[in-house]
């Protein structure tokens, strides 16, 4: 087929796509009206997840699929986000500036149709959600290399916000700067988490450089825009935003380095059948108390996927335990376990039930 004929067919397909997008937008407006009449929230993350999963499955099942499955998801993520903005624009807080991995997670979770607003700290993000100034917040809670993110854990403990959802982002750290000769780099900037994720690389390749902590990876990249003897560790997106070259990619120490982010809101998620529940509890200072509490989960046949201790706020040498358990708070076995915890523990607080992320 001649090139001009192919281009004409592409133009015709593009016209069909535009007509279908307009039809979908009109249906989104009808859905918004139906939600208002039924007094339902405009945003339904579980419905969005089902839509994206369905199109991915359909794309994978196509016998002669040319479009990569990841691209299909990204395209439909943007379509869903744009249609949602017609119903009710969503405001999403994240720890910035733009280009951080939290920014990437917010875009992955809500698409380009949402209004993403950056704040300087995780505490600021949580406060914005708690005060109802934004619809959602996105914060990191756990890294596969460095473990729990204490600012998020402490913020959850000290507020009434709930976890509405989660997502896992593969984190590939880049060494960013204008000096390609590593021996001439005198300073390396980054947030403490990425510095920890790249500890081995820094010891091997930049042993003589001064390591300087910053409030975010993007703040680190901003530092090297005017310092040719410095480098930053951050995302490829932050390097692109601020026009600084990437010296090396994949400088994290562990293959498969990933960060789990939580979506925060005033309410948690409905039951989906593939859920997780997060809670925090503290035990009495007595022999065997923690073992007795853990036995409750075992008695109910529940799988704990995570448990982490943190110092209790304002109580010296006392600790609380952040726990993730498979199941929703409305599941009978989870509900029984929570009731039993309240009878045995000095403190129990539900942090939310929500659909589990694909962590593959």
N, C-alpha and C positions, 0 to 999 in steps of 0.2 A: 504494500500500500504506500502511495506517495506521501511524503512528509506533510504536505498541505492538507491532504485528506485526513490524516491522523489528527492534525491540529484542529480541523473543523469538528471532528468527533469529540475531541477533548472539550472544545467550547460548548458543544451541545450537552455533554455530561455535566459541565460546570453549571449550566443553566438549570438543569434538572436538580442538581444539588441545592442551588439557591432556592428553588421553588419548595423543595422538601424542608429546608431550614425554616422558611417562612411558615410552612404548615406546622412544623414542630413548635415554633414560637407561639402560634395562635393557640395550639393545644395547651401550652404552658400557661397562657393567660386564663384559659378555661379552668385548668387545674387550680390556679390561684383563687379564682372565684369560688370554686367548690370547697377549697380549704377554709376560706373565710366564712362561708355559710355554715360549715361544720365546726367552726371554732378550733381548727387545727393549725399547728405552726406551719409557716411557709416553707421552712427548710426541713427536709427529711433525709438525713445522711444515709440511713439504711436503704431507702428507696434508690438513692444515687448509687450506692454500692451494688445493689442488685442489677441496675441498668448496665453498669460498667462490666460486671461479671458476665452478664448475658451476651453483650456484644463481643467480649473477648472469646467466649466459648464458641459463638457462631463463627467468628473469624478463624479460630483454630480448626474448626470442623470443615472449613471450605477446602475441597480437594486440590484446588490450584491457587492457593492463597499467595498473592504477590505482596500485599501490604503487611509489614511486620506487626505482630500482635501488640507490641509496645506502642507503635504509632497509632494503631486503632484506638487504644485506650486513651492516649493523649488527645486525639482529635475529639472523641466523645466526651472526655473530661471538660474540654473547652465548650463544647456544645451545651452540655448540661449546665455548666456554670453560667453561660450567657443567657440561657432560658430562665435560670433561677433569678438572675438579676432583673428580669422583666417582672417577676412575681414580687420579690422583695430583696433589694440589694443587701448582701451580708457584709458586715465589717469584721475583719479578722485581725487580731493583734498578734504580733510575733516579736521576738528579740532581734533587733536590727543592728546596724543599718542594712539596707537592701544588699543581697548577695550572701548573707549568712545561710547556713544549712537550715536554720529555722524558717527563713524566707522561702527556701526551696521546698520545705515540708508544707508550708502554708499554701503555696501554689499547687503542689501535688494534691493536697486535700480539698481545695476549694476552687481551683482553676483561676483563669484570668478575669472572670466576671465578678469575683469578690473584690471588695475594697480592703486591701492588706495594708495595715498601719504598723510601722515599726516603733518600738520603745527600747530604751537603753538597757533594761535589765529584765530578767525573768520575773522578778518580783513585781515590776511595773505591769507586765502582761497579765499576771494573775489578778492584780488589783483592778485593772480595767474590766475584766470579766466579772469580778465580785461586785463591782459598783454598777454593773449593767450598762457600761458605756460602750461596750462592743458586744457583738453576738457571740463570738468565739475567741479563744486564744489557742495558740499552738506553741508548746514548749517541749524541749527534750527531757526525757525522764530516765533514760538508761542507754549506755553505750556498750557494745559487745566487747570492747577492749578495756575501757576505764570504769565500767560499772555505773552505779546510780548517779544522777545529776542532783546534787544536794540542794541547789536553789529551788528546783521544782518540788522536791520532796518536802522541804521545809515550808514552801509556800502553800502547798496543799494542806499541810497540817495546821497552818495558821489562818485558813480562810474557809469559806463555805462553798467554794466552787467544786464542781464535780467533773469527773472524766466522762466525756460524751463519746469518745472514739479514740482510736490509735492508728498509727501507721508506722512502718519501718522503712527507713531510707538508707540505702547503701551509701556509705561515706567514703569517697576517694579524696584524700587530701593532696593538695598541690603545693609545691614550693614555688613561691611567686616573688619576682623581683626583676630588677634591671641588670643585675650582675650575674652573668652565666658562669663565671669562674668561681666555684664554691670557695676556693681558698682566699678570696678577697671579700667574702661576706663576713662582716664583723658583728652583726646583730640579727637575731631572728625573733619576729613578733608573732604572737598568736594568743588565742584564748587558752586557758589551762587544759581544757579537755583535749583539743587537737594536739597540744604539745605533749600530753601524756600518750596519745595514740601514736605519735611519731618519735617516741623517746629513743628507740634504737637507732633510727635513721640519723637523728641529730647527734648522737654519740659517735657514730661511725663517720659521718660525712662533714659535720660542722662542729667538731669537738671544741674548737677554739672560739666559737662565736658566743656572744652573750645572749642568753635566752630571756626575753622580756614578755611578760604576760599583759594581755590587753582585754578589754571588756567583750570583744567579739572578734571573729575571724575577719570580718569586713573592716573593723577598726584597725586591725593589723595591716591589711592591704593598703589602707589610707596612709599609714605611716611610711610605707616604702615608695609612695608616689614621688617623694622629694628626697629620698635617701638612697643613693646608688650603692652604698655599702651595706644595705639592709635587705632582708628577705622576710616574707611572711608565709605562714602556713594557712591555707584556706581553700575555698571552693573555686573551681574554674569559672563559675558565674561571677564571683566577686572580682576575679582578675579581668574578666571581660568588661564588667561595669566600669571599673576604674582605669582601664586601659594599661594594665601592667602585664608584662609577659609572664607566661608560665615557664619556669625553669625546668621543673620535673613534675611528673604526675605519679600518683600512686605511692606516695612516700610514707603512708601509714605502715606500721610494723606487721600487722596481721591481715592476711588475705580474708576478704569477706567482712571487713570492718563495717559495722552498721549502727545506726542510732534509732532507738524507738522514741517516737514523739507521741504526745497525748493531745487530744483536742479537748479543750476545757470549755464548760458552759455552766449555766445555772441549773440545768437538769442533765441527768445521765440518759443512756440509751434504752430503747424498748427491747424486749426479748426477741432474739432472732434465731435461737437454736444453735448458734456457734459463738458463744459469748465468753467474756472474762469479767471477773469482779475484782476490784481493788479495794482493800481496806487497810486500816492501821489499828493496832491494838497494843496495849501494854499489860504486863503481868505483875502480879504481886512479887515482892522480894522474899521469896521462900524457895526452898529446895524443890526441884522438880516441877515448878509451875509452868515453865515454857513447854516441857514435855507433855504435860497434861493438856495444854491448849492445842498443841499440834495433834494430839490424839483425837481431838474433836473432829478435825478435818478427815482424819483417817477413818474414824467411825462412820462418817457420812459418805465415804467413798469418793472424796474430792481430791483432785490433783492440784497441788500447789506448784505453780510455775516459777515463783520467785518469793524470797523472803529476805529482807534487809533491815538491819537495825540502824537507828539514828538516835542521837541524844534527844531526850524530851525537852521541849522548849521551856526554859525557866526552872527546870528541876535538875540540879547537879547530880551526876552519876546515875541518872535514871534514863531508861531507853524505851523507845517505841519500835514496833516491828511493822514495816510496810510489806504487805502480802498481796500476791496475785493468785487467784484461784479460778480454775476453769468452771464456767457456769454463770448463770444470771441470778441476781438477788431474788428474783421471783421463782426460781427453780426450788422445789420443795426441800431438796437436800442442802442447798446453799442457805435458804431461809432458816432451816433448823440449826445449821452450824452457827449462823450469826446470832440467833437467839441464845444458844448455849455459850457463845463467847461473851455475850453481855452479862451472863450469870457468873462467869469465871474470871473475867478480866477487869482491871481497874478502869480501863479506857477502851472503847471500841468506837471507831468512826468509819462509816461507809464512804469510800471515795468515788464510787460509781460502778455501774455495770454497763458494758458496751460490747459491740461486735469485735471479735478478735481480728487482728490484721493478719494478712498473709506474710509470714516471716521467712519464706523461702528465699 
